[in-house]
Structures are given as C-alpha cells and as structure tokens.
Amino acid sequence: MDYNLNEEYESFFQRATGNQPYPYQSNFAKSKNLYQWINVPTGLGKTANIVIGWVWRRFYQEENSRNATPRRLVYALPMRVIVEQTRDSAILWLNNLGLLSGELELDKINHSKIIKYTPDFTKKGKISVVTLMGGEETIPWDIFPESNMIIVGTQDMLLSRALNRGYGISRYRWPIQFGLLNNDTLWVLDEIQLMGSGLTTSIQLDSHRNYFGMIKEAHSIWMSATLNKQWFYTVDFKGNISDEEILTLSKDDKENIKINKIINSTKMVTASKNNALESYELAIEIIENHKTDSRTIVIVNTVERAKTLFQNIQKLLSKRRNTEHIRVPDILLLHSQFRPVDKEKIIQKIVNDIESNDSIIITTQVIEAGVDISCRTLFTEIAPLQSLVQRFGRCNRSGEYDQSDIFWVDPVDKKGRTMSAPYETIEIEKSRKFLKEIDGKQFSLSGINGFDFEIRNDGSLRRKDILELFDTSPDLTDYDIDISRFVRNSDERHVSVFWRDLDRENLKKENLPERDELCPVPLNELNELLKNSKDERLYKWDWINGGWNMLMKGERLYHGQIVMLDSKKGHYSEVMGWSLKDKNEVPIVAKNQSSGNTRETCSFNDDNPSQFPWKSIYEHTEEVVNKCRDIVKVIGIPQNSKKFEDALLKGALWHDVGKAHPAFQSKINKLEGVPKEIEENQIAKAPYDKWINHPEGGRKYFRHELASALIAIQNGVDPIAIFLALSHHGKIRTSIRSMPGEKIPTDEKIRFAKGVWDGDKIKKVNLPNVTINNVILDLDLMELGSESMKKSWVQTVLNMVKDKEIGIFRLAYLESLLRAADQRASGGL
C-alpha cells in the first residue's frame, strides 16, 4: 500500500478521530524514541493517543522509527467492560484512515455503531483488530505472525497468555501466543493503578524479556492518570525513572482551552445521608437527587449490593410511574458478571440508545476505567484513592455542566463497622479521611496531584517462575502451575461459565464455548455451587481425550478455568447477570452448539490437523518450508539472529518425518482414493472420511512429532530445530513421558512414550533433498541422571532456555512461526 509520507500528523489524527490532537499526543507520535510511561489525566484521549500514535510510528515515521515499532499493538485493560469499547474505537479510527483490514458493517443511521466486524489477517499494509475474551475463534490471529494487528483484552487474558498459561484457550495453543506476545509486540497497560498484581507482573515480564533476549523486540508502555514512579521498583526492574522519560501534559497542553475546561471542571462533594447497607433509604436518596434529562451514575463496591440497590430503585420508580403517572428515568444495571453479548447490549443502551439521556445507572468498579460516559450526578461508595479518582472522572467529564454533584457513601453496617470488601480496610479509612477533608467543597481533577497511591501485589514473577512456566506439561496430579497470583489479586479471581442444553444423549458432541457465551463468576461462588448442589452437574473439558468430564465434589477449581453448566438449572438472567439464586432457564447463545470439534487443539489424541486433502510427506514438508520462508521474509529476522532462521527452516524440514511411522499410517484407510503419486507409507494428509478411529494394532496417544524428533536426532540435526519439530503441535515440548492408559510393550525392558517404542522401525521417508532409510528409533533421551545427562532431552532443553543467546522467548517465537506455517500450509491459507 502507498502511504502519504508527507501528511502532517495533525491532519492524520483528525482524519482518524475527527479532532485535532492535543500537544502531548503529537509529541508521542513524533518523538524519536517511544515513551515507556504516560501520566495524563482521565478523559484526555490516552486511547486515541496510543492507537493513532502507534499507526503513525509503524507506517509514517522515518524508516528507523518504523522498523523499531512492533507490528502488534497489545492493549491491556484492567476491566472487561471496556475491552469492546476500546476495540470499537480502534476499528472506527482505522476505517476512517483506510487502514482497516477485514469486513465492517456499520449501523445505517448511527455510523459510529458497529454491527459486525470480521478481521482479515491476509491484507498486506493494513491492520486487523482482535479482542481476546476467551472462547473459540473462527480464524485464529496467532497463525499470522507477520500481520499488523491491534489486540485488545483484559489483563487476565493477555498476561495469562504472556505467561504461557492462556486463560480461555486450549492448552496446546499456549506456546504459540506466549511466543508472539513476547516478541515484536508493543504492550500498552492502561489504568495501571487498578491492575494490582498484574502491574508488577507486567514490569517483571519486561525485565525478563530484556534478560533472556528476543528475536524481534517487545516494548512496554504503562499509563495512568496518577502514575507513581515508586510502583516500578520491583525485584528485577530497579531503574531510576527520570521526569523526562514520562510523557505528561506540557505547558501547551495546559493552556489548551478544552484540556483546561476538563481538568478544572468542578463537582460539589457531599456525604450521603445513608450508608451503603441502607439500600432502600439510599435508593430514595438517589432518586431525589437525580436531575431530569441527565444521567446519574451510582458506583458500589460489590455486585450483590449493586443488584439489591438496582431492584430497590426499580421498585420505587415503577411505583411512582404507576401511581403518579409521570415519566421516570430509565434504570440500568452493569457489572462484571454478564456474558459479553448481554453486556454489550447494556453498554449500547448506556452510550447510544437513551435519547433523552434521562437515566440512572447502577454499576460497580467496571465503569472506573475507559468507558467514555459522563454524568451530572455521581453516587459512589468509599473506595481506594486510585479508584475514587477514576470514579470522580465520570462526573462532569468534559466540563459540560455548570453544576455537578458527587455524593460519597460510607460502606458501614448498622453498628458502624466498615464493610471494606473487596478492598483492604486501611485503604477505605485513608479515603474516608480524604473525603471528609473535601466534604462540602468544590473539587476538580487538578486537585489530585501529590496523591500517594499504593499498589497491592499478591505475587512477584521471578526468573525461576518464568523458566518453569516455559514447560506446559501438567504435573503428576494433572494440574498446572497456578498463575493467578501473578494476574489478579486474590479477591478478584473468577471462573468463566457457559450454559448448554445437557439433555442430549451424547455429551461429547458439545463444542468448546464461543466467546459470547462466557460469563465470569467469582471462584468462591462456583466452588459453593459444586460443593452444595445435589442435583446439578458441572463439567470441565478433558484436554487428553477430548469431551466433557463431570467435576467431582471437592475438586479444585482455579482462576481462569472454563466450566459448562446446564441451562435448565439457571443461575443467570440477561438483566441481572450471574446469580446463584436464579433458577430460571438460561437462554443459550451458542451458534454452533454441537457441530463437533474440528480444531487441532481439542485433545491430545486427535489427528484433526492431518484431516485435509491427500498430500504426501514430501509435498506437505515442501509447502511448510516455503511458508516459513514467506513469513520470515515479511517479518525481517535481524542479521544477528540469522542462525534462528536456519533452525526454523530445518525444523520445518523434519517436523513431519515421523508420519512415516506404521502407527500413524495405520490410522488411514488406504483401500481406495490414495493418489498414485503418493508412495507407500508416505501419507501426511488424508480426507476426513479416510481416518480409522481405532485401527487394529494401533497405539493410543501416538504422536508423530516425537518420532520426527528422534529421527532428526539420529541425523545430527541442531537441538533448536529438533525442539521445533517436537513441539509443532504444542503437545510435547520439554519433557517426554508415557501417558496413563497407553499401550505397553510386552517386554518390560522396552522404553515407550506417546505411542513410540524403543526399536520401532521406519523403512523409508522422502523429504526435499533428503531421503531417510531404515531408521530404528531410540528413546534414550527419556533417561535422567548423571550418566545420561548428555542424552537427556530435559537437560538439552534446560541448556537452551538458560543460554542467554537462545532463551525461552526466542525458542517460543520460532515455535510460533513454525506452527503458523504448518497450519496455514495444511489449510491452504
């Protein structure tokens, strides 16, 4: 695509957003080096600054800046409710610039309302936009590593993937996204004062990337309206941050009329007459202080209190409408425990559909960050200072009202005891003291300078931790390393649930969930349901054999897990969201409830990636090698990393040689239809209807990639290339051990793992420029101990990941590239 390199940034920004940029926004886009820290008050366009600034630097800056700007912009947010709003803004801005890749359908009347967007990752010189919300994707973004894209998600979804334990996706795709999100990526972490443990993890990750090294550089930018340099003194990130390194409002910004109006707009702060637990009385007070034809926002600290207050206000307004026959404001409930499809409807009503703007919105912390709405009247429970600043920013956001009011509500019970949850009592007490000082006074955002906010942190990601997370094998009890302490503070942990009609005869036909189905619920509440339910069954996915297994009472649930519920048992409504007490049947929103799983990532034992039109091992290998070359040509591997390009191509050459193993070939019905040009036992791909589920003499859990790695070892291939051949389905990577229930040799002295036995013979394999004859497989690399260290695969991998010239992030990135090439060659993409 041809770009107008002579266009000024100011006109470029205006084409995208319809507004002239503030001086600080122009500074960000044009600066020689990327700022790592941005400290700008709420409501002044930090999102537009990042998105439009990144596009400018990636496509329009001078060559050195373009090359130094990563091709993936990852936008991490602390709250789920603002992910899709941020995504929609990015889509509209890119569309205005003519740079959006994909099909976009806009509302015919309101052209800023998106009806549908489908990204297209194949368009060169354009940009796709992706949201990471968990659930299945039609076309996965991670098989297009050379594409320019913006990825928007919560800190849970993004940090978990960057830690190789991606929430909401198959465990076999973890390494792909781990590799891509830690290379050639610009991380932007917004509203960091609300991120808790996630902030420390993002800082530590940045430090670990710099320590272990990357093939393509990744950078981080941290943003807040109340940034504190002390937050960045972590175990491995101790650099002194100078004021010059922080992008903030300049003198020109502060003299800007619009900015001046926003940061100096005042609100009268007054203590509420009622405390948080006096819900009925508080509801009356809210209605009395609501101004007709304006918006009132009420922010409480827990979902349960929000629901109770919503119901009380709803009853009072309904009574007033029926007895006094007057118009009453609309009332809406918004919190974190809704399905995306229902939450989006509520947000659309809040932002677009209430023409009179006469509304009362009952909400929780979800509205603190990023939701671009303003109100005339704000009620808020006492919260930590960093949350209060965000909440205050929702009142008279743009200085549009001559008068606005903030009422603060004390979260105490009838005996005067502070109900601090989900926060610490000391945080509430500190905020209470501040609110009493400004009670009865006018307050503006310009008054927040000098606030000392503390960030609570439940865990620090050490170098040892990230090395352990490189290994995706479950432990001997079939559990994985729990990363929740690195992602969220302990009181914010949740499980995602979805509902299906479970009266079906064959439960295994149920698909993995789509993202619109997933509803986040508190971990403790689902544990309660599992413990106390007598006639209700909960299900989790079996990543070994595929299909859904019933959760047993006492079984451990973990943050980020996905659980299937029976829609007839209830626990959800489109108005109230998640509720343990709700027993009404839940509407199912899945589009393809039981069409069967077709992705390679559904179980350990599947052969879905090989179910394509007939191809020989030679033909498929040649296609994958060429696809690797195509990807690398676009990405541009740095000169000092050319050895990794060679290793990638060698890994591609050897990745499927193990398909010549008799255990693989026995799965294919060769009685008819095999093209004559494919030699005997040289099939790499076969149509779906040619596969035999349980071949006679077959081996359960056979993995051809282990056979490929063993053959490569015998042919003196480089360890990096062997790792890539072994890991190209994400099912075997750093350790090799047998599976429970796999076929065992009669001779106890024969070693076996993943369907491969010592002494297995492969007669012949044809590869591009290489022919293999009469190979006898040797599993000596399974051994551990001092005498076998030179042969141990575990030790080989340890040597590579600890080598600062290789390291975990380079290995994972190469793994991502090969898997992308393999899947696209298989699917013809």
URQUI-V211613 format. One record per residue. N is the residue number from 1. RES is the residue in one letter. SS is DSSP state (H for helix, E for strand, L for the rest). PHI is phi in radians with two decimals (* if undefined). PSI is psi in whole degrees, 0 to 359 (NA if undefined). Layout:
n-><N N>
res-><RES RES>
ss-><SS SS>
phi-><PHI PHI>
psi-><PSI PSI>
This chain:
n-><1 2 3 4 5 6 7 8 9 10 11 12 13 14 15 16 17 18 19 20 21 22 23 24 25 26 27 28 29 30 31 32 33 34 35 36 37 38 39 40 41 42 43 44 45 46 47 48 49 50 51 52 53 54 55 56 57 58 59 60 61 62 63 64 65 66 67 68 69 70 71 72 73 74 75 76 77 78 79 80 81 82 83 84 85 86 87 88 89 90 91 92 93 94 95 96 97 98 99 100 101 102 103 104 105 106 107 108 109 110 111 112 113 114 115 116 117 118 119 120 121 122 123 124 125 126 127 128 129 130 131 132 133 134 135 136 137 138 139 140 141 142 143 144 145 146 147 148 149 150 151 152 153 154 155 156 157 158 159 160 161 162 163 164 165 166 167 168 169 170 171 172 173 174 175 176 177 178 179 180 181 182 183 184 185 186 187 188 189 190 191 192 193 194 195 196 197 198 199 200 201 202 203 204 205 206 207 208 209 210 211 212 213 214 215 216 217 218 219 220 221 222 223 224 225 226 227 228 229 230 231 232 233 234 235 236 237 238 239 240 241 242 243 244 245 246 247 248 249 250 251 252 253 254 255 256 257 258 259 260 261 262 263 264 265 266 267 268 269 270 271 272 273 274 275 276 277 278 279 280 281 282 283 284 285 286 287 288 289 290 291 292 293 294 295 296 297 298 299 300 301 302 303 304 305 306 307 308 309 310 311 312 313 314 315 316 317 318 319 320 321 322 323 324 325 326 327 328 329 330 331 332 333 334 335 336 337 338 339 340 341 342 343 344 345 346 347 348 349 350 351 352 353 354 355 356 357 358 359 360 361 362 363 364 365 366 367 368 369 370 371 372 373 374 375 376 377 378 379 380 381 382 383 384 385 386 387 388 389 390 391 392 393 394 395 396 397 398 399 400 401 402 403 404 405 406 407 408 409 410 411 412 413 414 415 416 417 418 419 420 421 422 423 424 425 426 427 428 429 430 431 432 433 434 435 436 437 438 439 440 441 442 443 444 445 446 447 448 449 450 451 452 453 454 455 456 457 458 459 460 461 462 463 464 465 466 467 468 469 470 471 472 473 474 475 476 477 478 479 480 481 482 483 484 485 486 487 488 489 490 491 492 493 494 495 496 497 498 499 500 501 502 503 504 505 506 507 508 509 510 511 512 513 514 515 516 517 518 519 520 521 522 523 524 525 526 527 528 529 530 531 532 533 534 535 536 537 538 539 540 541 542 543 544 545 546 547 548 549 550 551 552 553 554 555 556 557 558 559 560 561 562 563 564 565 566 567 568 569 570 571 572 573 574 575 576 577 578 579 580 581 582 583 584 585 586 587 588 589 590 591 592 593 594 595 596 597 598 599 600 601 602 603 604 605 606 607 608 609 610 611 612 613 614 615 616 617 618 619 620 621 622 623 624 625 626 627 628 629 630 631 632 633 634 635 636 637 638 639 640 641 642 643 644 645 646 647 648 649 650 651 652 653 654 655 656 657 658 659 660 661 662 663 664 665 666 667 668 669 670 671 672 673 674 675 676 677 678 679 680 681 682 683 684 685 686 687 688 689 690 691 692 693 694 695 696 697 698 699 700 701 702 703 704 705 706 707 708 709 710 711 712 713 714 715 716 717 718 719 720 721 722 723 724 725 726 727 728 729 730 731 732 733 734 735 736 737 738 739 740 741 742 743 744 745 746 747 748 749 750 751 752 753 754 755 756 757 758 759 760 761 762 763 764 765 766 767 768 769 770 771 772 773 774 775 776 777 778 779 780 781 782 783 784 785 786 787 788 789 790 791 792 793 794 795 796 797 798 799 800 801 802 803 804 805 806 807 808 809 810 811 812 813 814 815 816 817 818 819 820 821 822 823 824 825 826 827 828 829>
res-><M D Y N L N E E Y E S F F Q R A T G N Q P Y P Y Q S N F A K S K N L Y Q W I N V P T G L G K T A N I V I G W V W R R F Y Q E E N S R N A T P R R L V Y A L P M R V I V E Q T R D S A I L W L N N L G L L S G E L E L D K I N H S K I I K Y T P D F T K K G K I S V V T L M G G E E T I P W D I F P E S N M I I V G T Q D M L L S R A L N R G Y G I S R Y R W P I Q F G L L N N D T L W V L D E I Q L M G S G L T T S I Q L D S H R N Y F G M I K E A H S I W M S A T L N K Q W F Y T V D F K G N I S D E E I L T L S K D D K E N I K I N K I I N S T K M V T A S K N N A L E S Y E L A I E I I E N H K T D S R T I V I V N T V E R A K T L F Q N I Q K L L S K R R N T E H I R V P D I L L L H S Q F R P V D K E K I I Q K I V N D I E S N D S I I I T T Q V I E A G V D I S C R T L F T E I A P L Q S L V Q R F G R C N R S G E Y D Q S D I F W V D P V D K K G R T M S A P Y E T I E I E K S R K F L K E I D G K Q F S L S G I N G F D F E I R N D G S L R R K D I L E L F D T S P D L T D Y D I D I S R F V R N S D E R H V S V F W R D L D R E N L K K E N L P E R D E L C P V P L N E L N E L L K N S K D E R L Y K W D W I N G G W N M L M K G E R L Y H G Q I V M L D S K K G H Y S E V M G W S L K D K N E V P I V A K N Q S S G N T R E T C S F N D D N P S Q F P W K S I Y E H T E E V V N K C R D I V K V I G I P Q N S K K F E D A L L K G A L W H D V G K A H P A F Q S K I N K L E G V P K E I E E N Q I A K A P Y D K W I N H P E G G R K Y F R H E L A S A L I A I Q N G V D P I A I F L A L S H H G K I R T S I R S M P G E K I P T D E K I R F A K G V W D G D K I K K V N L P N V T I N N V I L D L D L M E L G S E S M K K S W V Q T V L N M V K D K E I G I F R L A Y L E S L L R A A D Q R A S G G L>
ss-><L L L L L L L L H H H H H H H H H L L L L L H H H H H H H H L L L L L L E E E L L L L L L H H H H H H H H H H H H H H L L L H H H H H H L L L E E E E E E L L H H H H H H H H H H H H H H H H H H L L E L E E E E E L L L L L L L E E E E E E L L L L L L L E E E E E E L L L E L L L L H H H L L L L E E E E E E E H H H H H H H H L L L L L L L L H H H H H H H H H H H L L L E E E E E L L H H H L L H H H H H H H H H H H H H H H H L L L L L L E E E E E E L L L L H H H H L L L L L L L L L L H H H E E E L L H H H H L L H H H H H H H L L L E E E E E L L L L L L L H H H H H H H H H H H L L L L L E E E E E L L L H H H H H H H H H H H H H H H H H H H H H H L L L L L E E E E E L L L L E H H H H H H H H H H H H H H L L L L L E E E E E L H H H L L L L L L L E L E E E E E L L L H H H H H H H H L L E L L L L L L L L L E E E E E L L E L L L L L E L L L L L L H H H H H H H H H H H H H H L L E E E L H H H H L L L L L L L L L L L L L L H H H H H H H H L L L L L L L L L L L L L H H H H L L H H H L E E E E E E E L L L L L L H H H L L L L E H H H L E E E E H H H H H H H H H H L L L L L L E E E L L L L L L E E E L L L L L L L L L L L E E E E E H H H L L E E L L L E E L L L L L L L L L L L L L L L L L L L L L L L L L L L L L H H H L L L L E E H H H H H H H H H H H H H H H H H H H L L L H H H H H H H H H H H H H H H H L L H H H H L H H H H L L E L L L L L L L L L L L L L L E E E L L H H H E L L L L L L L L L L L L H H H H H H H H H H H L L L L H H H H H H H H L L L L L L L L L L L L L L L L L L L L L L L L L E E L L E E L L L E E E E E E E L L E E E E E E E L L L H H H L L L H H H L L L L H H H H H H H H H H L L L L H H H H H H H H H H H H H H H H H H H H H L L>
phi-><* -1.55 -1.94 -1.43 -1.30 -1.68 -1.22 -1.34 -1.07 -1.05 -1.29 -1.09 -1.11 -1.20 -1.07 -1.31 -1.93 1.50 -2.24 -1.27 -1.26 -1.25 -0.95 -1.16 -1.20 -1.15 -1.03 -1.06 -1.20 -1.71 -1.08 -1.10 -2.03 -1.17 -1.23 -1.72 -2.28 -2.25 -2.16 -2.36 -1.01 -1.12 1.53 -1.94 1.38 -1.16 -1.15 -1.10 -0.98 -1.22 -1.13 -1.21 -1.10 -1.11 -1.03 -1.07 -1.18 -1.31 -2.05 -2.10 -1.24 -1.13 -0.97 -1.09 -1.19 -1.08 -1.19 -1.49 -1.64 -1.03 -1.42 -1.94 -1.75 -1.86 -1.90 -1.75 -2.16 -1.36 -2.11 -1.18 -1.12 -1.75 -1.10 -1.25 -1.16 -1.15 -1.02 -1.10 -1.08 -1.08 -1.07 -1.13 -1.11 -1.14 -1.11 -1.09 -1.51 1.30 -1.95 -1.33 -1.82 2.26 -1.71 -2.13 -2.03 -1.84 -1.05 -1.20 -1.74 -1.70 -1.30 -1.71 -1.80 -1.55 -1.50 -2.74 -2.42 -2.11 -1.19 -2.20 -1.50 -1.71 -1.40 -1.29 1.35 -2.17 -2.26 -1.68 -2.14 -2.23 -1.97 -1.79 -2.16 1.51 1.57 -1.40 -1.98 -1.15 -2.16 -1.22 -1.13 -1.34 -1.72 -2.18 -1.17 -1.61 -1.45 -1.38 -2.72 -1.94 -2.02 -2.02 -2.92 -1.38 -1.06 -1.08 -1.15 -1.42 -1.16 -1.08 -1.22 -1.21 -1.76 1.21 -2.48 -0.99 -1.18 1.39 -2.30 -1.05 -1.07 -1.40 -1.75 -0.85 -1.12 -1.08 -1.30 -1.02 -1.14 -1.28 -1.36 -1.94 -2.50 0.94 -2.38 -1.77 -1.47 -2.10 -1.93 -1.78 0.94 -1.17 -1.16 -1.82 -1.55 0.99 -1.02 -1.06 -1.14 -1.05 -1.10 -1.11 -1.19 -1.12 -1.05 -1.04 -1.15 -1.15 -1.09 -1.18 -1.27 -1.46 1.54 -2.37 -1.38 -2.11 -1.11 -2.00 -2.24 -2.25 -2.24 -1.94 -2.19 -2.86 -1.49 -2.43 -1.13 -2.17 -1.08 -1.16 -1.10 -1.70 -1.62 -1.86 -1.02 -2.00 -2.27 -2.08 -1.19 -1.34 -1.71 -1.50 -1.07 -1.19 -1.46 -1.80 -1.40 -2.45 -1.19 -1.56 -1.04 -1.10 -1.08 -1.19 -1.57 -1.20 -1.05 -1.17 -1.10 -1.04 -1.16 -1.22 -1.33 -1.89 -1.18 -1.81 -2.38 -1.39 -1.78 -2.45 -1.24 -1.18 -1.35 -2.19 -1.60 -1.14 -1.51 -1.54 -1.08 -1.15 -1.11 -1.13 -1.05 -1.07 -1.08 -1.10 -1.10 -1.13 -1.65 -1.22 -1.71 -0.97 1.06 -2.48 -1.84 -2.01 -1.97 -2.11 -1.98 -2.03 -1.60 -2.31 -1.13 -1.09 -1.17 -1.10 -1.11 -1.10 -1.12 -1.01 -1.14 -1.17 -1.14 -1.05 -1.11 -1.12 -1.20 -1.11 -1.11 -1.14 -1.13 -1.39 -1.64 -1.71 0.94 -2.12 -1.24 -2.11 -1.21 -1.17 -2.27 -2.30 -2.02 -2.41 -2.56 -1.39 -1.76 -2.11 -1.25 -0.94 -1.14 -1.38 -1.08 -1.12 -1.09 -1.16 -1.11 -1.06 -1.13 -1.16 -1.50 -2.03 -1.60 -1.57 -1.06 -1.37 1.05 -1.68 -2.65 -2.10 -1.95 -1.72 -2.60 -2.20 -1.03 -1.04 -1.63 -1.16 -2.19 1.49 -1.29 -1.50 -2.30 -2.26 -2.46 -1.44 -2.27 -2.20 -1.91 -2.45 -1.21 -1.09 -2.43 -0.94 -0.95 -1.13 -1.33 -1.05 -1.03 -1.13 -1.17 -1.04 -1.19 -1.49 -1.71 0.89 -1.00 -1.93 1.21 -1.39 -1.88 -1.24 -2.42 -2.54 -2.31 -2.12 -1.95 -1.78 -2.00 -1.45 -1.42 -2.17 -1.56 -1.14 -1.63 1.46 -1.44 -1.27 -1.70 -1.41 -0.93 -1.58 -1.83 -1.43 -1.02 -1.12 -1.19 -1.14 -1.12 -1.13 -1.22 -1.03 -1.06 -1.10 -1.12 -1.15 -1.21 -1.82 -1.04 1.41 -2.10 -1.43 -2.33 -2.36 -1.10 -1.17 -1.56 -1.59 -1.03 1.62 -1.14 -1.88 -1.68 -1.79 -1.85 -1.32 -2.40 -1.61 -3.05 -1.96 -1.31 -1.52 -1.03 -1.06 -1.12 -1.22 -1.16 -1.14 -1.26 -1.09 -1.44 -1.71 -1.24 -1.21 -1.34 -1.16 -1.67 1.23 -1.92 -1.89 -1.03 -1.45 -1.73 -1.01 -1.18 -1.54 -1.83 -2.45 -1.19 -1.05 -1.49 -2.04 -1.49 -2.51 -2.10 -1.70 -2.07 -2.57 -2.06 -2.42 -1.40 -1.72 -1.50 -1.25 -1.23 -1.97 -1.09 -1.22 -1.36 -1.18 -1.20 -1.13 -1.25 -1.50 -1.10 -1.20 -1.48 -1.37 -2.13 -1.31 -2.33 -1.05 -0.99 -1.16 -1.25 -1.24 -1.05 -1.12 -1.09 -1.12 -1.30 -1.79 -1.27 -1.70 -2.13 -2.17 -1.99 -2.04 -2.27 -2.16 -1.38 -1.66 -1.34 -1.49 -1.81 1.42 1.58 -1.82 -1.89 -1.26 -1.29 -1.65 -1.03 1.56 -1.22 -1.42 -1.72 -2.39 -0.97 1.60 -1.21 -1.97 -2.27 -1.73 -2.07 -1.46 -1.07 -1.28 -1.54 1.46 1.51 -2.84 -2.47 -1.21 -1.62 -1.73 1.41 -1.09 -2.75 -1.06 -1.40 -1.24 -1.88 -1.33 -1.08 -1.64 -1.08 -1.57 -1.94 -1.15 -1.53 -2.26 -1.19 -2.55 -1.50 1.62 -1.49 -2.07 -1.49 -1.14 -1.75 -1.44 -2.69 -1.21 -1.71 -1.48 -2.15 -0.94 -1.13 -1.75 -1.65 -2.45 -0.94 -0.88 -2.62 -1.48 -1.02 -1.06 -1.11 -1.14 -1.06 -1.06 -1.14 -1.20 -1.05 -1.15 -1.14 -1.06 -1.08 -1.09 -1.12 -1.12 -1.08 -1.29 -1.14 1.36 -1.17 -0.98 -1.00 -1.34 -2.13 -1.10 -1.10 -1.29 -1.12 -1.08 -1.11 -1.08 -1.16 -1.20 -1.05 -1.12 -1.09 -1.72 -1.11 -2.01 -1.06 -1.19 -1.21 -1.33 -1.10 -0.97 -1.13 -1.33 -1.11 -1.24 -1.39 -1.91 -1.37 -1.83 -1.17 -2.70 1.65 -1.27 -0.99 -1.07 -1.28 -1.51 -1.22 -1.04 1.06 -2.12 -1.45 -1.85 -2.32 -2.52 -1.02 -0.94 -1.41 -1.76 -1.67 -1.77 -1.11 -2.32 -1.11 -1.09 1.33 -1.25 -2.15 -1.07 1.21 -1.07 -2.13 -1.13 -1.17 -1.20 -1.08 -1.04 -1.12 -1.14 -1.16 -1.09 -1.04 -1.15 -1.79 1.21 -1.30 -1.03 -0.97 -1.10 -1.14 -1.11 -1.02 -1.17 -1.13 -1.20 -1.69 -1.29 -2.10 1.29 -1.81 -2.35 -2.42 -1.88 -2.34 -2.18 -2.56 -1.25 -1.84 -1.07 1.58 -1.43 -1.13 -1.93 -1.08 -1.19 -1.44 -1.13 -1.41 -1.43 -1.32 -2.64 -2.90 0.94 1.42 -1.85 -2.05 -0.94 1.56 -0.99 -2.00 -2.12 -1.26 -2.76 -2.44 -1.81 -2.11 -0.99 1.19 -2.49 -2.19 -1.89 -2.24 0.86 -1.64 -1.93 -1.34 -2.29 -1.69 -1.06 -1.19 -1.27 -1.19 -2.17 1.96 -1.08 -1.32 -1.99 -0.99 -1.18 -1.79 -1.15 -1.20 -0.98 -1.18 -1.04 -1.15 -0.99 -1.06 -1.25 -1.25 -1.50 -1.33 -1.15 -1.47 -2.11 1.35 -1.18 -1.33 -1.23 -1.02 -1.13 -1.14 -1.09 -1.01 -1.09 -1.14 -1.15 -1.16 -1.11 -1.10 -1.13 -1.19 -1.27 -1.15 -1.16 -1.60 1.27 -1.59>
psi-><142 131 144 90 354 355 139 147 324 317 327 313 321 324 323 314 343 1 153 143 151 159 321 328 320 321 315 313 326 350 150 315 152 134 144 341 134 123 94 137 155 148 6 25 40 325 313 322 313 308 307 322 318 316 315 313 326 326 336 344 174 164 317 320 321 314 332 353 117 154 343 125 116 118 106 129 149 341 140 325 338 359 309 330 319 317 313 321 315 318 313 318 315 322 319 329 354 21 1 133 121 179 127 128 121 155 137 336 307 98 358 3 122 124 314 141 129 113 152 110 3 352 119 141 8 177 129 157 132 142 134 104 6 167 174 146 143 308 114 133 333 358 13 66 343 357 145 130 156 126 121 134 174 165 329 306 320 312 322 322 322 344 8 30 52 120 140 5 166 140 336 351 354 308 328 310 330 314 316 323 350 13 143 41 136 108 128 119 112 149 52 341 347 2 345 231 330 328 310 320 318 323 315 320 316 319 317 323 317 328 311 339 158 159 316 129 141 144 162 144 130 131 144 157 352 46 137 123 335 337 340 10 86 183 318 5 90 19 142 129 119 159 330 338 352 123 122 182 132 178 320 322 312 339 355 130 317 315 317 321 321 310 344 5 134 155 138 125 125 141 137 154 346 153 175 331 352 67 316 313 321 322 317 315 320 314 319 328 354 133 130 143 33 173 136 130 133 118 119 167 346 151 320 318 325 317 315 315 318 314 322 315 321 315 316 318 321 318 318 320 320 327 322 349 47 161 136 157 154 150 133 148 130 122 186 345 54 155 149 320 324 321 321 323 319 316 320 321 319 314 320 323 347 92 319 346 22 93 155 123 120 124 182 203 343 338 0 326 131 334 116 72 157 162 158 324 134 129 131 136 156 133 171 153 319 329 322 320 316 318 317 329 348 348 125 49 321 14 29 344 140 331 135 158 141 125 126 138 127 124 73 155 186 338 6 9 135 126 84 337 138 17 173 144 322 327 318 319 321 318 322 317 316 315 324 328 328 3 132 10 163 139 144 166 336 348 5 353 136 358 139 98 137 141 119 140 121 356 141 125 104 168 320 321 314 329 318 325 344 327 121 7 137 160 183 343 10 23 160 164 130 115 5 326 340 345 315 157 157 331 6 15 144 167 147 129 158 163 139 160 107 26 3 151 322 98 331 349 349 127 163 153 151 159 328 345 337 130 122 134 152 136 318 327 323 325 321 317 316 322 320 345 132 327 22 138 140 146 146 157 139 105 350 305 351 159 175 131 141 134 136 150 134 351 145 126 154 156 131 354 156 131 137 134 161 123 332 344 350 216 19 145 153 341 317 342 205 137 121 328 338 121 6 148 140 128 137 133 2 138 328 77 324 45 358 146 129 359 151 346 13 329 165 329 4 163 27 321 345 2 78 176 154 132 146 163 318 310 313 319 316 320 319 318 316 321 322 316 318 315 314 325 321 316 317 79 128 151 324 2 19 333 331 328 318 317 322 313 324 320 319 321 321 358 328 13 331 350 348 354 138 328 327 312 333 345 351 130 111 14 329 153 348 124 142 330 347 119 165 134 30 23 130 324 143 150 158 319 4 5 138 121 314 77 147 129 7 171 114 140 17 132 114 332 334 317 321 314 320 320 319 320 315 342 18 28 149 141 324 316 324 316 318 320 319 323 8 1 2 11 337 128 291 340 149 114 160 164 146 127 3 160 135 134 149 328 114 343 346 123 150 150 135 36 3 134 149 134 356 142 137 118 312 140 132 122 163 116 10 136 130 132 135 64 135 120 142 121 29 335 349 338 151 167 164 326 339 11 325 337 344 130 321 314 323 315 316 318 321 315 333 348 116 346 349 277 166 325 326 315 313 324 317 320 317 318 316 318 324 314 318 313 322 324 322 317 1 25 NA>
